[in-house]
Amino acid sequence: MRAVDVFAGCGGMSLGFEQAGVEVVAAFDNWKPAVDIYRSNFDHPMYEKDLCDEDTIDVIKGLKPDVIMGGPPCQDYSIAGKREVGARANLTIRFAEIVCGVKPEWVVFENVYNIERFGTLPVMKTMLSDAGYGLTARVLDASRCGVPQARKRFILIGHLGSKDGFLDEALEAGLSEKQMTVRDYLGDKLGTQYYYMHPRSYARRGVFSIDEPSATIRGINRPIPENYKRHHADAAAIEDGVRALTTKERSYLQSFPETFKFEGAKTSVELAIGNAVPPALAKYVATRLVEYESDKE
């Protein structure tokens, strides 16, 4: 299977698909820091390109993909941002336009779980259905897909000529009954029992134990504030040897391997890591596609 990754970011989706045995032949993104990270980790072409350009569909058609996958920028849907639907939400529609123009056999779309609240998702689904795709959609908890992080993501998979819901059972069947903890994944590699992750607001806790999944890795990494007041749900007091995670450690919690290179300005690298599709989650999804293909033969 040949795949093209659009809105690819730093390459989490590409890496997971490669780990599942899919050949990723090219990727596209328009944010230079992510493009640079991607290029330093993959041998195939990464096109630094605005996917709204008129020639995009022709360029991707020339690559003859069996799969188009991608996670268009999602800040307008995210609970971390303002709940307004702006230009970024229209990239969901652009993703559907690209798929309908190229007509690969498979399509995989990833986004924040609460995209289901917004009107662009039914529009995209209708476009794909009208183009002949059967659709399966699920909100997956990454911690049940091999990622040591409680990160819920919306996944939509389309296959030409299939019925809606064709992959529902397969997506559910492989889920782990138990959430993966940081210790399950890394052992004692962090060298600390407790660590700090800056919360969205001080109504949320900031101190976690490695014996639970991490909170969602966001695109921001701040040190422990000097005036931090202990939250009632914190796993420990700051004085108990709690420290913030390094950039590299945060990439581990996203399931990037140690060999994956993150070069560039710290703020850009943190954002690229936080916005990435966890490779292990992408591998989980891609594996279901590969198994479906092999069952057909």
C-alpha positions as CSV (number, residue, x, y, z in Angstrom):
1,M,0.0,0.0,0.0
2,R,1.3,3.4,-1.0
3,A,0.3,6.3,1.3
4,V,0.5,10.1,1.1
5,D,0.4,12.1,4.4
6,V,-1.2,15.5,4.0
7,F,-1.1,18.1,6.8
8,A,1.7,15.8,8.0
9,G,3.2,17.9,10.7
10,C,6.5,16.4,12.0
11,G,5.6,12.9,10.9
12,G,3.7,11.0,13.7
13,M,1.1,9.6,11.3
14,S,3.8,8.7,8.7
15,L,5.9,6.9,11.2
16,G,3.0,4.9,12.6
17,F,1.9,3.8,9.1
18,E,5.5,2.8,8.2
19,Q,5.7,0.7,11.4
20,A,2.5,-1.1,10.2
21,G,4.2,-1.9,6.9
22,V,2.6,0.8,4.7
23,E,4.9,2.5,2.2
24,V,4.7,6.3,2.7
25,V,5.7,7.8,-0.6
26,A,5.4,11.6,0.2
27,A,4.2,14.1,2.7
28,F,2.8,17.6,2.6
29,D,2.8,20.5,5.1
30,N,3.1,24.3,5.1
31,W,4.7,24.9,8.5
32,K,8.5,25.1,8.1
33,P,9.5,24.0,11.6
34,A,7.5,20.8,11.2
35,V,8.7,20.3,7.6
36,D,12.3,20.6,8.8
37,I,11.8,18.0,11.5
38,Y,10.0,15.7,9.0
39,R,12.8,15.9,6.5
40,S,15.5,15.0,9.1
41,N,13.6,11.7,9.9
42,F,12.3,10.4,6.6
43,D,13.9,9.6,3.2
44,H,10.8,10.2,1.0
45,P,9.9,13.7,-0.2
46,M,8.2,16.2,2.1
47,Y,6.6,19.0,0.0
48,E,6.5,22.4,1.8
49,K,3.3,23.5,0.2
50,D,0.0,25.2,0.8
51,L,-2.5,22.4,0.3
52,C,-5.1,24.9,-0.9
53,D,-3.0,25.5,-4.1
54,E,-4.9,24.7,-7.3
55,D,-2.3,22.1,-8.4
56,T,-2.4,20.1,-5.2
57,I,-4.7,17.4,-6.5
58,D,-2.7,16.9,-9.7
59,V,0.5,16.6,-7.7
60,I,-0.9,14.0,-5.3
61,K,-2.6,12.1,-8.2
62,G,0.9,11.7,-9.8
63,L,2.1,9.9,-6.7
64,K,-0.6,7.2,-7.2
65,P,-1.5,6.7,-3.5
66,D,-3.6,3.8,-2.2
67,V,-4.1,5.8,1.0
68,I,-4.4,9.5,1.8
69,M,-4.2,10.2,5.5
70,G,-4.0,13.4,7.5
71,G,-4.9,15.5,10.4
72,P,-5.7,19.1,9.3
73,P,-4.8,21.8,11.9
74,C,-7.4,21.6,14.6
75,Q,-7.0,24.5,16.9
76,D,-10.5,25.8,16.1
77,Y,-12.0,22.6,17.4
78,S,-9.8,22.1,20.4
79,I,-11.0,22.6,23.9
80,A,-7.6,24.3,24.4
81,G,-8.6,27.2,22.2
82,K,-11.6,29.4,21.5
83,R,-14.6,27.4,20.3
84,E,-15.1,29.3,17.1
85,V,-14.9,27.7,13.7
86,G,-12.6,29.7,11.4
87,A,-10.3,29.2,8.4
88,R,-8.6,26.2,10.0
89,A,-11.9,24.3,10.2
90,N,-12.2,24.8,6.4
91,L,-9.1,22.7,6.0
92,T,-11.3,19.8,6.9
93,I,-13.3,20.5,3.8
94,R,-10.1,21.0,1.8
95,F,-8.9,17.5,3.0
96,A,-12.2,16.0,1.7
97,E,-11.8,17.9,-1.6
98,I,-8.3,16.5,-2.1
99,V,-9.5,12.9,-1.3
100,C,-12.4,13.3,-3.7
101,G,-10.2,14.7,-6.4
102,V,-7.5,12.0,-6.1
103,K,-9.9,9.0,-5.3
104,P,-7.4,6.7,-3.4
105,E,-8.8,3.4,-2.2
106,W,-8.4,4.4,1.4
107,V,-8.7,7.6,3.5
108,V,-7.8,8.2,7.1
109,F,-8.7,11.4,8.9
110,E,-7.5,12.2,12.4
111,N,-8.6,15.1,14.6
112,V,-9.5,16.2,18.2
113,Y,-12.4,14.2,19.6
114,N,-14.8,17.2,19.9
115,I,-14.7,17.9,16.1
116,E,-18.1,16.0,16.3
117,R,-19.7,19.2,17.7
118,F,-19.0,21.2,14.6
119,G,-20.8,21.5,11.3
120,T,-17.8,20.8,9.0
121,L,-17.6,17.1,9.9
122,P,-21.1,16.2,8.4
123,V,-20.1,18.1,5.3
124,M,-16.9,16.1,5.0
125,K,-18.7,12.8,5.6
126,T,-21.3,13.7,2.9
127,M,-18.6,14.5,0.4
128,L,-16.8,11.3,1.0
129,S,-20.0,9.2,1.0
130,D,-21.0,10.8,-2.3
131,A,-17.6,9.9,-3.7
132,G,-18.2,6.2,-2.9
133,Y,-16.5,5.7,0.4
134,G,-17.9,3.6,3.2
135,L,-17.1,5.3,6.5
136,T,-16.1,4.1,9.9
137,A,-15.6,6.7,12.7
138,R,-14.5,6.2,16.2
139,V,-13.1,8.3,19.1
140,L,-10.1,6.3,20.3
141,D,-8.3,6.6,23.6
142,A,-4.6,6.5,22.7
143,S,-3.8,4.9,26.1
144,R,-5.6,1.8,24.9
145,C,-3.7,1.8,21.6
146,G,-0.2,1.5,22.9
147,V,0.4,5.2,23.9
148,P,1.2,6.0,27.6
149,Q,-1.1,9.0,27.4
150,A,-4.8,9.7,28.0
151,R,-5.4,11.4,24.6
152,K,-8.7,11.0,22.9
153,R,-8.7,11.4,19.1
154,F,-11.4,11.2,16.5
155,I,-10.5,8.8,13.7
156,L,-12.5,8.5,10.4
157,I,-11.6,5.7,7.9
158,G,-13.0,5.5,4.5
159,H,-12.8,2.7,1.9
160,L,-14.1,2.8,-1.6
161,G,-17.0,0.5,-2.2
162,S,-17.4,-0.7,1.4
163,K,-20.5,-0.2,3.6
164,D,-20.6,2.3,6.5
165,G,-19.2,0.8,9.7
166,F,-17.1,-1.8,7.8
167,L,-14.2,-1.4,10.2
168,D,-16.1,-0.8,13.5
169,E,-15.5,-4.2,15.0
170,A,-11.8,-4.4,14.0
171,L,-11.1,-1.0,15.6
172,E,-12.7,-2.1,18.8
173,A,-11.3,-5.6,18.9
174,G,-7.7,-4.6,19.2
175,L,-8.1,-2.1,22.1
176,S,-6.3,-2.9,25.3
177,E,-8.6,-3.4,28.3
178,K,-6.2,-1.5,30.5
179,Q,-4.9,2.0,29.9
180,M,-1.1,2.1,29.3
181,T,0.8,3.9,32.1
182,V,4.1,5.8,31.7
183,R,5.8,3.0,33.7
184,D,4.3,0.3,31.4
185,Y,5.9,2.1,28.4
186,L,9.1,3.6,29.8
187,G,9.8,1.6,32.9
188,D,12.0,3.9,35.1
189,K,13.6,5.7,32.2
190,L,12.4,9.1,33.4
191,G,14.2,8.6,36.7
192,T,11.4,10.1,38.7
193,Q,8.1,8.8,40.2
194,Y,6.3,12.2,39.8
195,Y,6.5,14.9,37.2
196,Y,4.8,18.2,36.4
197,M,2.8,19.0,33.3
198,H,1.5,22.6,33.0
199,P,-2.3,22.5,33.2
200,R,-4.7,24.4,30.9
201,S,-5.9,26.2,34.1
202,Y,-5.2,26.0,37.8
203,A,-8.6,24.3,38.2
204,R,-6.8,21.2,36.9
205,R,-4.0,19.3,38.5
206,G,-0.4,19.6,37.3
207,V,1.5,16.7,39.1
208,F,1.3,13.1,37.8
209,S,2.7,9.7,38.7
210,I,4.3,7.4,36.2
211,D,1.9,4.7,37.4
212,E,-0.9,6.3,35.3
213,P,-1.2,7.5,31.7
214,S,0.1,11.0,31.2
215,A,-2.3,13.9,30.6
216,T,-2.6,15.0,26.9
217,I,0.7,16.4,25.7
218,R,0.0,19.9,24.5
219,G,2.2,22.2,22.4
220,I,3.4,24.1,25.4
221,N,5.9,23.1,28.0
222,R,6.5,25.4,31.0
223,P,8.6,25.0,34.2
224,I,6.9,24.6,37.6
225,P,5.8,28.1,38.6
226,E,7.4,29.4,41.8
227,N,4.0,30.1,43.3
228,Y,2.4,26.8,42.3
229,K,-0.3,25.9,44.8
230,R,-0.9,22.2,45.2
231,H,-4.1,20.9,43.6
232,H,-6.2,18.5,45.6
233,A,-5.8,15.8,42.8
234,D,-2.0,16.2,42.4
235,A,-0.2,12.9,42.7
236,A,2.5,14.4,45.1
237,A,3.6,17.7,46.5
238,I,6.2,19.7,44.5
239,E,8.7,19.3,47.4
240,D,8.6,15.5,46.8
241,G,11.1,15.7,44.0
242,V,8.7,16.7,41.3
243,R,10.2,18.1,38.1
244,A,8.9,19.2,34.7
245,L,9.6,16.9,31.7
246,T,12.2,17.7,29.0
247,T,11.2,18.2,25.4
248,K,12.6,14.8,24.5
249,E,10.7,13.1,27.4
250,R,7.5,14.6,26.2
251,S,8.1,13.1,22.7
252,Y,8.4,9.7,24.4
253,L,5.0,10.1,25.9
254,Q,3.7,10.8,22.4
255,S,5.3,7.4,21.5
256,F,8.1,8.8,19.3
257,P,11.2,6.6,19.6
258,E,14.5,7.8,21.0
259,T,16.0,7.8,17.5
260,F,13.5,10.4,16.2
261,K,15.3,13.7,15.8
262,F,13.7,17.0,16.9
263,E,15.8,19.9,15.8
264,G,14.8,23.6,15.8
265,A,13.7,26.3,18.1
266,K,12.4,24.9,21.4
267,T,8.9,26.6,21.2
268,S,8.4,25.2,17.6
269,V,9.6,21.7,18.6
270,E,7.3,21.7,21.6
271,L,4.4,22.7,19.3
272,A,5.2,20.1,16.7
273,I,5.3,17.4,19.4
274,G,2.0,18.5,20.9
275,N,0.3,18.7,17.5
276,A,1.6,15.3,16.3
277,V,-0.4,12.1,15.9
278,P,1.1,9.7,18.3
279,P,2.9,7.1,16.1
280,A,1.6,4.2,18.1
281,L,-1.9,5.4,17.6
282,A,-1.3,5.8,13.9
283,K,0.2,2.3,13.8
284,Y,-2.9,0.9,15.6
285,V,-5.2,2.4,12.9
286,A,-2.9,1.4,10.0
287,T,-2.6,-2.2,11.2
288,R,-6.5,-2.5,11.0
289,L,-6.3,-1.3,7.4
290,V,-3.5,-3.7,6.5
291,E,-5.4,-6.6,8.1
292,Y,-8.6,-5.7,6.2
293,E,-6.6,-5.7,2.9
294,S,-5.0,-9.1,3.6
295,D,-8.4,-10.6,4.5
296,K,-9.8,-9.5,1.1
297,E,-7.1,-11.5,-0.7
